[in-house]
Amino acid sequence: MMSGGEESDDKVVIMCCASCGITANDDIKLRQCTACYLVRYCGVKCQKQHRPHHKRECKKRAAELRDEILFKQPESSHEGDCPICLLPLPIDPSKTILTGCCSKVI
């Protein structure tokens, strides 16, 4: 169970404030932690109050998200990769004469 919501047997997710436990409804909009996106808060007061409990987990998850973005490999084109430098070849080879990496026609 995550601290930002609860999951019951029929897969209905109920979002609640990680600090005070108040549930989201038409009057109360919960805001996600902008660093880790794991927990939600009903207001700034609850966020500040819960910060000491959440700080370590938040930093860990934020680092994981940052690494995911940094190390995500770009999708290769249908032409594959250059056999010399291993960079992806352009999607439309008719528009380029030379490869961008080694300046040789392959």
Secondary structure, 3 states (H helix, E strand, C coil): CCCCEEECCCCCEEEECCCCCCECCCCCCCEECCCCCCCEECCHHHHHHHHHHHHHHHHHHHHHHHHHHHHCCCCCCCCCECCCCCCECCCCHHHCCCCCCCCCCC
